[in-house]
Amino acid sequence: MKRRTVLHASIGAVAALTLAACGGGNGNGGGGSGPATLTIGMSSAPNSLDPAQIATGPFVNYLDPAYASLLTRNADGALAPGLADTWGYVGSGNTTFKLHLRGGAKFADGTPLTAAEVVASLTYFQKGSGPAASYYRPLTFSTPDGSTVVIKSPTPNPDMGALFTPAFLGGAVISPAGLKAPKKLASATFGAGPYVYSAAESVSGDHYVYVPNKNFYDQSAIHFKKITVRVIPNINSEVQALKSGQIDFMYGSADVAPAVAGNSSIATIKKPTTWAGLFLLDRDGTVVKGLADERVRQALNYAVDRTAITKAVYGAYGTPVSQPAMPGYDGYSSKAAKMYDHDPAKARKLLAEAGYARGLTIPVNYGSFDPSTTKLVQAVQDQLDKVGVRLKLSAATNFGGWINDLLSKKFAATVLSPGQGGDENFYAQQAGFTKTGIMNVFGVDDPDVDAAFTELAASDKQSAGPAAQALTDVITRKALALPVSGADTIVMYKAKLKGVTFVPGSGFVTSNTLWTSR
């Protein structure tokens, strides 16, 4: 049951990342203040305001105002100060990381922020059900003094600093008052951010209001007199609200983005964020013997016309991809990008060499609640059928049903709705391809993947990029998945807003606390 719960949270977060686009939570901006208000449109209310329970992706917009994070990101994507002013690894091996807290920081209730409070918050977060909690569970924390936190990992981790940025939520430090009354965390905020949640001005499920925190350490960084997050479930209604000025920001989709094209008062930005396609789960051949043969998996990759499928499913808001990494991320490999052309003849030849000249049948589960996923998997089904591979599709109408199907181990492949990615490769590839990964339901152990992952884990700044790409190369060469398309994150906002941009190397938009209207 615990695995099922964690998987549900993780997959829900990944889906939110692309369906509603990737929320704020990174970036380090300048100061400035003014009387303006900011209104953000969201398609869904948060499942909780508790950093240890809330989903990631766009839902970070509900946390960013009230919870300052230990570290942030600069405009170039590099780690930057937050509640911690210095940080870094101790010694070699990527197993010990140290944070030094800035002086004078306080929680919204005026309580001083010290190392002891940070450790208490991180310990609470470890036990949560949020999608990132599993990354923190192996870690241990200590406080050599009142302003220093030391984090130790039992295994190497080359991107430990990322865990303390808003994208992973663990760095959103919760005050002692919040930890003493954890049930209150679901409907109130107990952070050290520039704003505080105003329950008196909010209606749960409809709109959430945040007002300035008088105890925030940098008052010049409070840019708005009020931030409101409005829940508007219908995306077409969101667009109308944006056009009429009722909201200033929203996450778009390929269907509605054209509706604001040419409107000089509205800006649109997009970025490839997650890859969509099939996870080939049964790589040991438990359900479909043929999938244990690398030649069969490679044949699937040669059989599909990624360009045609991407154009049909995503139009101008997608990118054909043949690897489980997107352009602009540390794991994207130019070598892997050239491994699989559309070559049905080669696909048939590989199938014949593997003993499947007459083809084979692969049971696949997917979520019909995502229209793009449905279109994609049906297009893949049609093209694979031309080389003799038959996909036996099973549709789930909701996330719960999809997860139940996945964990049943009756399906040799699955489509993660709507995709996977948006993180450093060290984190992005764990779920699907390491032995204990949450998507690796058959527990397939691949020594080549383990070796590449171990090399990445122990890498330094100079070797991390090549090691991340080498991991992608192994996964792609051995055809452990069938990537087809990269889906764009689409953001639409009032042109008067400044500072809205994607953080390099991430699917995240800069934090809403850093935007200004000047």
Salt bridges, closest charged atoms under 4 A:
ASP85 OD1 - HIS100 ND1 2.93
GLU201 OE1 - LYS226 NZ 2.85
ASP206 OD2 - HIS207 ND1 2.67
ASP248 OD1 - LYS496 NZ 3.78
ASP293 OD2 - ARG295 NH2 2.81
ASP305 OD2 - HIS342 ND1 3.80
GLU353 OE2 - LYS349 NZ 2.52
ASP382 OD2 - LYS386 NZ 3.92
GLU424 OE2 - ARG73 NH2 2.59
ASP446 OD2 - LYS478 NZ 3.00
ASP448 OD2 - LYS478 NZ 2.95
ASP488 OD2 - LYS270 NZ 3.95
